[in-house]
């Protein structure tokens, strides 16, 4: 152990030269060597003068440790000032922490954090972490919170002095998950993939390899490293739970926060999209190719067990770790689970070799050091791996080793743990503890046991399995003969979850509607529907689909039409005539919003006939209201009034406030179209109140938006702004696409009426394009009136605002409309 290194609370200083490659070319080898030598002399003298100890130097980078933060800052100020007039400019990062001092030097997150802070700066810039800033008396410039590559939480960053630099090279626009640990090894591979993006002509890079090779972790690191090359964002799309290729593009759009036409939104943006676990939806490769073709600055990074085989693709095969990083990975994971255990390098290297140096296999083995010393672990692997290697000729050797490692971990479980492990394979997209208990009967202690054994992970309140482990569990489930029983239990549980979300328009239970519940569990609900159709339990599938009626109406009606079409191929198996009526009506809802007016009308009529046959007045009332809306849309107000009046009377007899909320609102819309604005306002206001009483917030928000539009047309600008803002806040919370578009449009009109053409243009520009695939009826009905308001402020300032607004996402436009932020253009 180096005796000269300070211990306890230490301030680290990292430096490196900005643009060293470019400088080498401009100065030549000899000139660059001289400049670099002078730079080293200046930094070493300045740091030594303040008590700094040189920990390491590599190339043009330095790592110093100081006992005090003021000393570190004074040294950084001195050498940056001394270098300011020269050709070599260094970026500097300071961070204070209490690192662990070992025989090999400092280890811990503080070292990594200091290096990352330095890496995001610019030549001549001294950056200071939030832990260092309070320890110095020098005034610093607050640069705000930033996400730094590989760090688990945002870091507040300060700058020495007030000089203006370009924005920090941090993860600016991104939803990249933050890994729990830094990537071990893979430096050469990272450089290769980054070169493909920066220098190559290939638009898609697919990282391939067997399960457990670390494709996802590697791709996350590559995307983070490339973030500064993509000013419009680096985005992560998790396809783990997706099995339907037609859902891939909507899933990408959802992950990016894009509503409507994805290619239109990305057409002029330079961004990187990481598609993770593509192998199960490889049939969607053509959709990726089409997206790439229409968006010239889009780059796509894919992880998959097989390439996409499209023209724009370059495959990059990820191979096992080299010995040294494999051992380092094993040691790091052992240190996290059993910090007191000594790991001999030779033993660790042999363990990693037995595991073919696959990262997942290494992590699973390291987790067992809690109960087995490394030497005993090695013996165990020696004895068991040959017995567990699959005999399949078409399985790569490395995949056989991984299977053996997982199988070995599985064998260490007791019989009750094994049964739960197998059962967890039926869940998709993560699962709550309640669902695990409801489907498998397991208790929390048993679930916690699998988490402790690294076979299950808890993320944001949901339990998830790595897909490779889940595949093993799925095979074991089938081999045990438990598959059919558990999948049926899963489907029946999630039928109840779907019904509890209260999204079937035929009946509203206590508790209000729960769009959030349907969003959270949509992958499990898809799995339940797939099982029901495959198993021939069409009645159960119809229950689930009918329960999801208004979820698909608000989120993706085309997905709803696909499920209903598949179910109704076996209509005769539904049996229950009332359930068939609900299914036909729900199918009509999705078809209606998807734009097939005639198809929806036929489905509504068939459903109405069934409810009439059954004498079900409430079912009849819902259908009469749907047909009334269609009549109003076709320009037949007399027919619409008759139909909605009949529906209204039934709801009154039954005291159905949710039904009355709908019919009263539609009567208000008929009065509005007839030019009776005052009566329309009264009825729509009552509809909003009724919807709030029964806790159907999406209808309440829609009625508020209609009230805002009426206020706007009546010249009550302040009332329109207040009401539209309340509605927009609700729509944003529920992720209601149509409601958000309508709200932004109305608030653009408010800005125009207040003679604010720039603001009006920015808001209008964000939503003026042809947006498809969502319920936009309210917005489209008012569009021409809104355009008239916007034209009142036509001119250069409006045009400039429109140009800026066209680059905003809908979420950015909503934030601007609500006064939360002014997005960067």
BAFIMI-177818 format. One record per residue (C-alpha): residue in three letters; x, y, z. Coordinates in steps of 0.001 Angstrom, whole numbers, padded with zeros to 6 digits, always signed. Each point is the difference from the previous one (the first is absolute). Example, Ala and Ser with C-alpha at 12.3 -4.5 7.8 and 13.67 -1.06 7.14 Angstrom:
<rs>
ALA+012300-004500+007800 SER+001370+003440-000660 
</rs>
This chain:
<rs>
UNK+000000+000000+000000 UNK+001390+003413-000943 UNK+000739+001899+003205 UNK+000027+003401-001727 UNK-003674-000084-001050 UNK-002382+001954+002277 UNK-002793-001985+001653 UNK-003347+000873+001574 UNK-001700+002960-001700 UNK+001887+000645-003240 UNK-000520+002374-002917 UNK+000818-001517-003380 UNK+001153+002005-003011 UNK-000231-001518-003485 UNK+001345+001749-003109 UNK+000302-000843-003653 UNK+000868+001868-003193 UNK-002883+001085-002238 UNK+000401-000830-003683 UNK+003306-001825+000422 UNK-000300-001828-003337 UNK-000650+003222-001887 UNK+002880+001670+001856 UNK+002348-002825-000939 UNK-000819+000456-003686 UNK+000461+003773+000131 UNK+003273+000033+001997 UNK+001576-003166-001306 UNK+001416-002732+002206 UNK+003028+001985+001245 UNK-001925+003222+000613 UNK-002782-001843+001772 UNK+002494-001840+002226 UNK+001580+003328+001015 UNK-003392+001595+000701 UNK-001094-003024+001992 UNK+003188+000015+002071 UNK-000478+003692+000858 UNK-003639-000675+000925 UNK+001116-002784+002330 UNK+002593+002210+001656 UNK-002540+002778+000635 UNK-002613-002327+001471 UNK+002446-001892+002196 UNK+001534+003184+001427 UNK-003374+001589+000710 UNK-001349-003135+001709 UNK+003166-000598+002011 UNK-000126+003604+001255 UNK-003435-000717+001554 UNK+000902-003392+001455 UNK-001445-002100-002807 UNK+001224-003586-000424 UNK+000187-001456-003483 UNK-002002-003247+000038 UNK+000268-000912-003670 UNK+000717+001349-003469 UNK-001004-001542-003296 UNK+000864+001688-003275 UNK-001101+003607+000347 UNK-002195-000580+003095 UNK+000831+000545+003685 UNK-001529-001255+003231 UNK+000955+001897+003195 UNK-001216-000331+003596 UNK-000122+002912+002501 UNK-000624+000051+003727 UNK-002088+003177-000340 UNK-002494+001280-002538 UNK+001350+003595+000043 UNK+003449-001338-000825 UNK-001341-001978-002960 UNK-001949+002993-001333 UNK+002987+002332+000413 UNK+002214-002419-001936 UNK-002591-000348-002782 UNK-000356+003783-000233 UNK+003772+000432-000167 UNK+000743-002500-002750 UNK-003017+000894-002183 UNK+001047+003671+000171 UNK+003607-000900-000829 UNK-001149-002085-002994 UNK-002630+002484-001198 UNK+002224+001714-002591 UNK+001494-003229-001349 UNK-001211-002542-002511 UNK-000665-002746+002551 UNK-003317+000492+001816 UNK-001105-002373+002745 UNK-003398-000779+001447 UNK-000014-000536+003754 UNK-002360-001744+002425 UNK+000089+000239+003808 UNK-001965-002226+002368 UNK+000236-000637+003756 UNK-000784-003312+001646 UNK+001196-002725+002335 UNK+001393-002674-002330 UNK+001358-003347+001072 UNK+003807-000079-000096 UNK+001321-003469-000911 UNK+003336-001501-001026 UNK-000887+000827-003598 UNK-000977+003613+000713 UNK-003373+001708+000353 UNK-003189-001912-000804 UNK-003656+000940+000170 UNK-002633+002190-001588 UNK+001800+003229+000939 UNK+002833-000759-002437 UNK-002448-000725-002788 UNK-002062+003125+000765 UNK+003031+002300-000100 UNK+001081-001436-003354 UNK-003486+000399-001486 UNK-000248+003618+001151 UNK+003284+000813-001734 UNK-001021-001849-003163 UNK-003110+002109-000570 UNK+001865+003334+000014 UNK+001912+002037-002579 UNK+003581+001244-000343 UNK+000749+002689+002581 UNK-003082-000889+002062 UNK+000251-001070+003663 UNK-003061-001925+001197 UNK-000769-000595+003657 UNK-002387-002573+001523 UNK-002740+000736+002532 UNK+002059-001587+002783 UNK+003015+002228-000688 UNK-001791+003325-000543 UNK-000976+000667+003675 UNK+003592-000628+001113 UNK+001530+002915-001934 UNK-000380+003738+000520 UNK+000484+000927-003646 UNK-003233+001039-001758 UNK-001145-002623-002508 UNK-002491+000053-002869 UNK-002894-002440+000460 UNK-000503-002006-003226 UNK-002976-001958+001374 UNK-000645-003738+000215 UNK+001362-002328-002651 UNK-000165-003719-000684 UNK+003501-001349-000407 UNK+000778-003215-001815 UNK-000303-003134+002177 UNK-000811+001916+003204 UNK-003054-001003+002003 UNK-001391+003475+000709 UNK+000187+003516-001441 UNK+002983+002106+001133 UNK-000137+003734+000629 UNK+003011+001509-001775 UNK+001724+003338+000634 UNK+002607+001868-002009 UNK+002962+002067+001110 UNK-000452+003510-001457 UNK-002719+001496-002206 UNK+001464-000683-003453 UNK-002577-001432-002433 UNK+000661-003445-001468 UNK-002116-002297-002220 UNK-002511-002111+001937 UNK+001472-002905+001937 UNK+000341-003329-001788 UNK-002499-001685+002308 UNK-003004-002198-000700 UNK-002246+002907-000967 UNK-003066-001503-001689 UNK-000178-003659+000929 UNK-001970-002680+001765 UNK+002977-002371+000188 UNK-000232-002182+003121 UNK+002849+000695+002403 UNK+001954-003228+000585 UNK+000729-000948+003576 UNK+003721-000484-000753 UNK+002557+001321-002500 UNK+000659-002169-003040 UNK+003000-002281+000551 UNK+002330-000431-002960 UNK-001320+000415-003558 UNK+002140+003095-000746 UNK+001023-001267-003424 UNK-003542-001107-000831 UNK-001397+003379+001050 UNK+002502+001791-002198 UNK-000929-002234-002935 UNK-003738+000623+000304 UNK+000467+003740+000509 UNK+002179+000039-003141 UNK-002808-001661-001964 UNK-002398+002767+001026 UNK+002413+002882-000455 UNK+001893-001045-003114 UNK-001946-002784-001696 UNK-002828+000246-002495 UNK-002155-002590+001766 UNK-003113+001439+001620 UNK-000803-003043+002159 UNK+002506-001832+002204 UNK-001247-003294+001419 UNK+001900-001423+002965 UNK-000434-003764-000145 UNK+001049-002871+002225 UNK-001436-002750+002179 UNK-002111+000603+003048 UNK+002059+001158+002961 UNK+002822+001533-002062 UNK-000918+003469+001294 UNK-001505+001527-003145 UNK-002352+002338+001844 UNK+002601+001266+002494 UNK+002515+000543-002800 UNK-002523+001798-002216 UNK-001012+002314+002866 UNK+003645+000968+000476 UNK+000464+000568-003738 UNK-003141+002147-000184 UNK+001124+002063+002995 UNK+003460+000528-001493 UNK-001556+001101-003299 UNK-002458+002423+001603 UNK+001956+003149-000847 UNK-000227-000905-003701 UNK-003810+000034+000110 UNK-001292+003404+001128 UNK-003658-001012-000420 UNK+000180-002903+002395 UNK+001086-003550+000765 UNK-002963-002255+000701 UNK-000430-003502+001432 UNK-002837-002247-001186 UNK-000513-003206+001997 UNK-001527-002674-002228 UNK+000415-002800+002543 UNK-003717-000479+000546 UNK-001097+000661-003593 UNK-000898-002976-002174 UNK-002222+001595-002659 UNK+002109+001586-002800 UNK-002819+002459-000697 UNK+000440+001481+003482 UNK+003687+000839-000514 UNK-000406+003433-001626 UNK-002661+001129+002544 UNK+002328-001189+002768 UNK+002861+002046-001449 UNK-002275+003047-000221 UNK-001158-000470+003603 UNK+003573-000294+001292 UNK+000991+003200-001822 UNK-003104+001858+001191 UNK-001106+000439-003619 UNK-003703+000104-000801 UNK-001288-000475-003508 UNK+002273-000497-003007 UNK+003393-001138+001324 UNK+001908+000554-003243 UNK-001405+003528-000348 UNK+001187+000883+003486 UNK+003501-001446-000518 UNK+000477+001124-003608 UNK+002217+002993+000836 UNK+001487-001218+003284 UNK+003453-001459+000575 UNK-000602-002634+002626 UNK+000971-003539+000957 UNK-002572-002674+000859 UNK+001040-003168+001844 UNK-002356-002921-000705 UNK+000646-002633+002657 UNK-000886-003718-000366 UNK-001140+000076-003625 UNK+000286-003721-000695 UNK-003610-000854+000854 UNK-001385+002679-002359 UNK+002490-000376-002850 UNK-002940+000017-002427 UNK-000200+003760+000689 UNK+003402+000560-001667 UNK-001654+001502-003083 UNK-001759+002596+002159 UNK+003395+001015+001407 UNK+001371+000222-003535 UNK-002894+002246-001049 UNK+000511+002236+003028 UNK+003715+000332-000772 UNK-000733+000781-003648 UNK-002323+002871+000900 UNK+002210+001535+002722 UNK+003421+000894-001397 UNK+001678+000876+003321 UNK-001399-002878+002033 UNK+002378-002737+001171 UNK-001155-003274+001556 UNK+001932-002271+002367 UNK-001562-003460+000379 UNK+000648-002907+002351 UNK-001134-003343-001335 UNK+000984-003645-000168 UNK-000243+000237-003767 UNK+000521+002839-002501 UNK-002916+001878-001574 UNK+001342-000682-003509 UNK-000864+003388-001472 UNK+002123+002045-002399 UNK+000876+002772+002470 UNK+001288-002404+002645 UNK+003487-000837+001270 UNK+000184-002987+002319 UNK+002419+000146+002930 UNK+000521-003292+001820 UNK+000752+000342+003699 UNK+002407-002644+001232 UNK+000779-001266+003540 UNK+002091+002176+002303 UNK+003765-000267+000029 UNK+001485-001596+003093 UNK+000998+003151+001892 UNK-003369+001833-000259 UNK-001849-003267+000675 UNK+001909-000422+003264 UNK-000564+003669+000844 UNK-003749-000459-000563 UNK-000032-003066+002248 UNK+001929+001824+002721 UNK-002268+003043-000141 UNK-003151-002084+000308 UNK+001463-002043+002850 UNK+000963+003229+001783 UNK-003627+001160-000191 UNK-001502-003200+001395 UNK+002785-001273+002289 UNK+002531+002819+000605 UNK+002041-001986+002524 UNK+000742-002864-002391 UNK+003502-000047-001517 UNK+000069-000848-003718 UNK+003229-001519-001312 UNK+000690+001058-003592 UNK+000846-003502-001221 UNK-003139-001511+001550 UNK-002154+002792-001400 UNK+001537-000416-003448 UNK-000748-003743+000058 UNK-003598+000643+001082 UNK-000448+002500-002832 UNK+001507-002436-002499 UNK-002419-002708+001127 UNK-002792+002501-000675 UNK+001441+000920-003428 UNK+000459+003530+001368 UNK-003666+000878-000609 UNK-000993+003027+002134 UNK-003377-001370+001114 UNK+001502-003374+000898 UNK+002747+001751+001984 UNK-002532+002113+001896 UNK-002151-003021+000854 UNK+003036-001918+001233 UNK+001278+002965+002043 UNK-003363+000226+001760 UNK+000624-003480+001417 UNK+003181+001069+001811 UNK-002296+000904+002887 UNK-000300-003737+000683 UNK+003036-001479-001806 UNK+003637+001134+000203 UNK+001495+000601-003473 UNK+002058-003207+000188 UNK-003105-002001+000958 UNK-001934+001744-002719 UNK+002617-001091-002537 UNK-000293-003628+001145 UNK-003782+000203-000253 UNK+000228+001297-003541 UNK+002487-002721-000934 UNK-002398-002661+001213 UNK-003253+001340-001380 UNK+000612+001772-003305 UNK+000635-003143-002068 UNK-003323-001428+001193 UNK-001995+003110-000920 UNK+001288+000776-003509 UNK-002750-000457-002552 UNK+000551-002655-002694 UNK-001728+002089-002675 UNK+002321+000244-003045 UNK-001329+003383-001118 UNK+000713+001819+003278 UNK+003300+001936+000189 UNK+002470-001146+002631 UNK-000157+003263+001895 UNK-003761-000251+000240 UNK+000339-003523+001366 UNK+002269+001311+002758 UNK-002460+002705+000913 UNK-002834-002510+000110 UNK+002090-002144+002306 UNK+000721+002937+002298 UNK-003661+000936+000253 UNK-000933-003646+000455 UNK+002538-000282+002794 UNK-001453+003085+001717 UNK-003445-001508-000449 UNK+001102-003270+001581 UNK+001189+001874+003095 UNK-003589+001143+000658 UNK-002245-002074+002227 UNK-003091-001584-001573 UNK-002340+002851+000963 UNK+002407+002606-001410 UNK+000367-002017-003194 UNK-003756-000089-000511 UNK-000265+003780+000392 UNK+003003+000542-002284 UNK-001699-002058-002722 UNK-003335+001706+000537 UNK+001454+003483-000469 UNK+000554-000816-003675 UNK-003692+000658-000711 UNK+000297+003729+000746 UNK+000919+002602-002609 UNK+001355+003508+000431 UNK+000565-000402+003728 UNK-002486-000839+002721 UNK-001223+001349+003320 UNK+000196-001936+003236 UNK-003816-000163+000074 UNK-000032-001691-003402 UNK+002682-002507+001024 UNK-002037-000866+003096 UNK-003254-000177-001965 UNK+001287-002247-002784 UNK+002573-002184+001776 UNK-001046+000121+003655 UNK+003552+000961+001029 UNK+000603+002155+003056 UNK+002284+003094+000178 UNK+002787-001885+001792 UNK+000226-002508-002830 UNK+000129+002783-002577 UNK+002713+001771+001992 UNK+002016-003216+000016 UNK+000172-000021-003808 UNK+001004+003674+000008 UNK+002824-000780+002411 UNK+001199-002785-002299 UNK+000209+002430-002959 UNK-002672-001885-001951 UNK-002568+002775+000338 UNK+000401+003766+000114 UNK-002140+002776+001435 UNK-000308+003096-002173 UNK-002383+002856+000801 UNK-002353-002162+001992 UNK-000122-002849-002535 UNK+001884-003276-000054 UNK+001788-000896-003224 UNK+002084-002909-001267 UNK+002840+000281-002449 UNK-001372-001419-003214 UNK+002633-002745-000183 UNK-000960-001183+003469 UNK-003681+000258-000841 UNK+000527-002223-003050 UNK+001635-002633+002165 UNK-002891+000241+002472 UNK-002493-000341-002859 UNK+001658-003235-001180 UNK-000027-001381+003531 UNK-003665+000953+000371 UNK-000909-001950-003125 UNK+002147-002968+001049 UNK-001750-000103+003384 UNK-003408-000165-001688 UNK-001195+003106+001850 UNK-000193+002336-002985 UNK-003711-000267-000889 UNK-001211+000313+003593 UNK+002106+003070+000782 UNK-000722+001766-003275 UNK-003713-000439+000574 UNK+000376+001364+003551 UNK+002009+002919-001436 UNK-002662+000742-002620 UNK-002852-000121+002515 UNK+001888+002236+002442 UNK+000671+002626-002634 UNK-003585-000206-001249 UNK-000942+001203+003480 UNK+002728+002670-000133 UNK-001370+001257-003324 UNK-003545+000066+001357 UNK+001171+001795+003144 UNK+001360+002782-002215 UNK-003644+000885-000772 UNK+000546+000599-003704 UNK-002999-001933-001344 UNK-002532+002646-001056 UNK-002908-002314+000813 UNK+000362+000187+003767 UNK+001833+002243+002474 UNK+000891-001533+003341 UNK+000934+001982+003130 UNK+003486+001454-000048 UNK+000016+001829-003312 UNK+002019-000801-003077 UNK+003674-001072+000223 UNK+001752+000630-003298 UNK+003272-000129+001926 UNK-000690-003586+001063 UNK-000628-001082-003593 UNK+003169+001736-001202 UNK+002109-001645+002709 UNK-001297-003503-000730 UNK-000514+000133-003769 UNK+002759-002552-000709 UNK-001496-002485+002447 UNK-003437+000650-001471 UNK+001381-000645-003488 UNK+001484-003289+001257 UNK-003345-000930+001551 UNK-001831+000729-003259 UNK+002541-002035-001985 UNK-000425-002967+002327 UNK-003808+000218-000077 UNK-000101+000008-003801 UNK+002615-002751-000317 UNK-001721-002160+002607 UNK-003404+000513-001571 UNK-001458+001743+003067 UNK-001608+002687-002166 UNK-002470+001001+002696 UNK+002837+000886+002389 UNK+001784+001875-002793 UNK-003203+001922-000758 UNK-000310+000954+003692 UNK+003516+001406-000013 UNK-000362+001837-003320 UNK-003380+001524+000882 UNK+001451+001176+003319 UNK+002761+001832-001907 UNK-002450+001883-002257 UNK+000748+003574+000996 UNK+003710-000644+000543 UNK+000399-000813-003698 UNK-002265+002907-000966 UNK+002303+002449+001773 UNK+003344-001670-000729 UNK+000047-002165-003136 UNK-003303-000951-001667 UNK+001752-002016-002730 UNK+001371-002427+002584 UNK-003525-000418+001319 UNK-001386-000790-003441 UNK+002633-002729-000487 UNK-000883-001743+003252 UNK-003756+000209-000594 UNK+000350-001277-003556 UNK+001977-003031+001234 UNK-002579-000741+002709 UNK-003037+000365-002236 UNK+001384-002518-002465 UNK-001312-002422+002651 UNK-003131+001966+000922 UNK-002033-003132+000608 UNK+002268-000943+002934 UNK-000842+003118+001976 UNK-003336-001561+000931 UNK-001277+002690+002378 UNK-002174+002331-002125 UNK+000494+002957+002336 UNK+003782-000428-000144 UNK-000239-000186-003784 UNK-001955+003251+000025 UNK+002688+001720+002060 UNK+002704-001442-002272 UNK-001689+001240-003185 UNK-000533+003450+001504 UNK+003631+000190+001172 UNK+001190-001108-003436 UNK-002181+002765-001432 UNK+001644+002556+002306 UNK+003502-000872-001199 UNK-001160-000175-003631 UNK-001769+003370+000314 UNK+003061+001819+001381 UNK+002249-001760-002520 UNK-002014+001780-002727 UNK-002312-002733-001365 UNK-003370+001707+000482 UNK-001996-002564-001978 UNK+001583-003010+001683 UNK-000615+001534+003414 UNK-003646+000689-000856 UNK-000570-003645-000965 UNK+001595-001232+003228 UNK-002059+002446+002084 UNK-003208-001166-001709 UNK+000825-003674+000612 UNK+000789+000736+003633 UNK-003228+002005+000391 UNK-001977-002902-001416 UNK+001458-002354+002607 UNK-000765+002327+002922 UNK-003552+000496-001323 UNK-000375-003788-000243 UNK+001133-000338+003619 UNK-002179+002855+001222 UNK+003127+001750+001338 UNK-000975+003661+000175 UNK+003364+001250+001194 UNK+001787-001807-002797 UNK-002520+001530-002427 UNK+000584+003495+001418 UNK+003761-000151-000611 UNK-000504-001033-003626 UNK-002659+002651-000675 UNK+002481+002619+001214 UNK+002758-001356-002271 UNK-002342+000087-003003 UNK-001049+003544+000949 UNK+003626+001155-000163 UNK+000332-001586-003427 UNK-003164+001766-001190 UNK+001320+003328+001304 UNK+003264-000613-001816 UNK-001905-000679-003244 UNK-001859+003319+000323 UNK-003385-001406+001059 UNK-000793+001916+003217 UNK-003665-001053+000126 UNK+000917-003695-000040 UNK+002762+000650+002504 UNK-002364+001828+002366 UNK-002577-002809-000158 UNK+002580-002705+000707 UNK+001762+001798+002833 UNK-003354+000972+001505 UNK-001060-003662+000118 UNK+003355-000940+001576 UNK-000311+002824+002520 UNK-003465-001143+001089 UNK+001246-003523+000736 UNK+002933+001287+002045 UNK-002368+002258+001970 UNK-002271-002935+000846 UNK+002947-002002+001289 UNK+001725+002909+001769 UNK+003184-000632-002017 UNK+002067+003155+000490 UNK+002807-001167-002299 UNK-002509-000589-002777 UNK-001592+003399+000686 UNK+003405+001687-000115 UNK+000395-001262-003552 UNK-003487+000757-001292 UNK-000145+003458+001592 UNK+003368+000836-001567 UNK-001147-001179-003430 UNK-003248+002003+000305 UNK+002224+002984+000737 UNK+002048-000695-003133 UNK-003198-000121-002076 UNK-001054+003381+001422 UNK+003466+001370-000733 UNK-000180-001094-003633 UNK-003468+001570-000238 UNK+001422+003343+001110 UNK-001542+000000+003487 UNK+003235+000774+001836 UNK-001513+000952+003365 UNK-002088-003192+000270 UNK+002953-002047-001235 UNK+002200+001432+002737 UNK-002556-000915+002702 UNK-000334-003600-001189 UNK+003733-000603-000532 UNK+000783+001522+003393 UNK-002495-002420+001594 UNK+001583-002890-001887 UNK+003435+000968+001373 UNK-001412+000024+003545 UNK-001625-003414-000386 UNK+003192-001542-001405 UNK+001993+001356+002935 UNK-002548-001416+002458 UNK+000483-003519-001411 UNK+003774+000490-000389 UNK+000221-000374-003793 UNK+002719+002566-000481 UNK+000574-000333-003751 UNK-003648+000943-000696 UNK+000160+002778+002596 UNK+003134+001385-001682 UNK-001665-000176-003425 UNK-003009+001954+001209 UNK+002259+002641+001560 UNK+001693+000379-003367 UNK-003384+000491-001693 UNK-000841+002667+002577 UNK+003315+001718-000717 UNK-000790+000030-003730 UNK-003439+001539+000647 UNK+001570+002655+002251 UNK+002547+000805-002683 UNK-002665+000492-002656 UNK-001961+002217+002392 UNK+003042+002239+000524 UNK+000567-001102+003613 UNK+003726-000512-000464 UNK+000939-000264+003682 UNK-002698-002597+000656 UNK+001146-001970-003051 UNK+003607+000010+001190 UNK-000863-001136+003536 UNK-002299-002808-001127 UNK+002245-001205-002834 UNK+002995-000089+002357 UNK-001894-002110+002557 UNK-001045-002420-002716 UNK+003485-000162-001506 UNK+001527-000844+003388 UNK-002382-002951+000307 UNK+000594-001153-003575 UNK+003766+000083+000539 UNK-000328-002020+003188 UNK-002056-002649-001808 UNK+002160+000113-003162 UNK-003183+000736-001990 UNK+001379+000878-003407 UNK-003119+001641-001436 UNK-000568+002030+003157 UNK+003563+001304-000055 UNK-000182+001027-003662 UNK-003344+001754+000570 UNK+001309+001806+003096 UNK+003187+001251-001625 UNK-002021+001211-003000 UNK-002446+001954+002167 UNK+002772+001596+002030 UNK+001657+001016-003271 UNK-003275+001792-000819 UNK+000069+001676+003415 UNK+003517+001278-000755 UNK-001181+001318-003364 UNK-002936+001833+001601 UNK+002474+001593+002394 UNK+002153+001204-002897 UNK+002890-002367+000785 UNK+000818-001262-003518 UNK+003318-001621+000933 UNK-001543-002140+002748 UNK-003044-000768-002134 UNK+002277-001137-002819 UNK+002136-002248+002203 UNK-003065-001759+001419 UNK-001814-000266-003319 UNK+003106-001198-001814 UNK+000295-002945+002378 UNK-003474-001377-000830 UNK-000884+001322-003460 UNK+001114-003085-001961 UNK-002324-002778-001104 UNK-000081-002201+003091 UNK-001470-003477-000303 UNK-000674-003054+002081 UNK-001638+001629+003002 UNK-003432+001292+001106 UNK+000065+003553-001338 UNK-003707+000652-000549 UNK-000224+003023+002308 UNK+003123+001574-001422 UNK-000918-000506-003640 UNK-003489+001457+000547 UNK+001474+003247+001340 UNK+003028+000224-002252 UNK-001389+002478-002553 UNK-001145+002352+002748 UNK+003437-000193+001633 UNK+001727+000708-003297 UNK-002071+003182-000303 UNK+001299+001164+003385 UNK+003580-000754-001028 UNK-000325+001936-003255 UNK-000856+003144+001965 UNK+003690+000294+000884 UNK+001427-001096-003364 UNK+003393+001492-000765 UNK+003716-000536+000402 UNK-000110-000611+003750 UNK-002671-002693-000397 UNK+001959-001672-002801 UNK+003163-000002+002098 UNK-001908-001572+002882 UNK-001501-002639-002297 UNK+003472-000952-001250 UNK+001215-000505+003563 UNK-003110-001827+001184 UNK+000167-002587-002765 UNK+003090-001436+001720 UNK-001759-000434+003364 UNK-001289-003315+001246 UNK-003549-000029+001300 UNK+001298-000218+003571 UNK+002146+003086-000579 UNK-002983+001838-001449 UNK-002131-000952+003017 UNK+002689+001276+002389 UNK+000155+003292-001911 UNK-003794+000307-000104 UNK-000219-000502+003774 UNK+002828+002463+000661 UNK+002293-002689+001408 UNK+002950+000552-002337 UNK+001172+001494-003268 UNK+001433-002922-002028 UNK+003258+000391-001870 UNK-000533+000204-003729 
</rs>
